[in-house]
Amino acid sequence: MVEYNNVRKFRENGSASIEYIVLSAMIISSLFLPIPPFDVSLVDWFLDTLRAFQANSTYLLSLP
């Protein structure tokens, strides 16, 4: 009986890591896959907004 419990605990510990890997893969893929109505991924959208902010703030800093 003791050996069965140890094997069962070992199998339960390994299943959590597989769940984390699957969940992480889903989250990462959702960041890089394009969103259908916009055809732009979230990473591209974020980088575009960051570039626009930098262009506007650079313009403001160049004013006397």
C-alpha positions as CSV (number, residue, x, y, z in Angstrom):
1,M,0.0,0.0,0.0
2,V,2.8,2.4,0.8
3,E,4.4,2.0,-2.6
4,Y,1.1,2.6,-4.4
5,N,0.7,5.9,-2.5
6,N,4.2,7.1,-3.4
7,V,3.7,6.3,-7.1
8,R,0.4,8.1,-7.1
9,K,1.9,11.2,-5.5
10,F,4.7,11.2,-8.0
11,R,2.2,11.1,-10.9
12,E,0.1,13.9,-9.4
13,N,3.2,16.2,-9.2
14,G,4.1,15.7,-12.8
15,S,0.6,16.6,-14.1
16,A,0.8,20.1,-12.8
17,S,3.9,20.9,-14.9
18,I,2.1,19.7,-18.0
19,E,-0.8,22.0,-17.3
20,Y,1.5,25.0,-16.8
21,I,3.3,24.2,-20.1
22,V,0.0,24.0,-22.0
23,L,-1.4,27.1,-20.4
24,S,1.8,29.1,-21.1
25,A,1.9,27.9,-24.7
26,M,-1.7,29.1,-25.2
27,I,-1.1,32.5,-23.7
28,I,2.1,33.0,-25.7
29,S,0.5,31.9,-28.9
30,S,-2.5,34.3,-28.3
31,L,0.0,37.2,-28.1
32,F,1.6,36.4,-31.4
33,L,-1.4,35.2,-33.5
34,P,-3.3,37.9,-35.4
35,I,-6.8,38.9,-34.1
36,P,-9.3,38.2,-36.9
37,P,-11.1,41.6,-37.3
38,F,-7.9,43.6,-37.2
39,D,-5.3,41.1,-38.6
40,V,-2.7,42.4,-36.2
41,S,-1.3,40.5,-33.2
42,L,-1.3,42.0,-29.7
43,V,2.5,42.3,-29.8
44,D,2.4,44.2,-33.1
45,W,-0.4,46.5,-31.8
46,F,1.7,47.2,-28.7
47,L,4.8,48.0,-30.6
48,D,2.9,50.3,-33.0
49,T,1.5,52.3,-30.1
50,L,4.9,52.5,-28.5
51,R,6.4,53.8,-31.7
52,A,3.6,56.4,-32.0
53,F,4.2,57.5,-28.4
54,Q,7.9,57.8,-29.0
55,A,7.4,59.8,-32.2
56,N,5.0,62.2,-30.4
57,S,7.2,62.6,-27.3
58,T,10.3,63.2,-29.5
59,Y,8.5,65.9,-31.3
60,L,7.4,67.5,-28.0
61,L,11.0,67.3,-26.6
62,S,12.4,69.0,-29.8
63,L,10.2,72.1,-29.3
64,P,12.1,75.0,-27.7
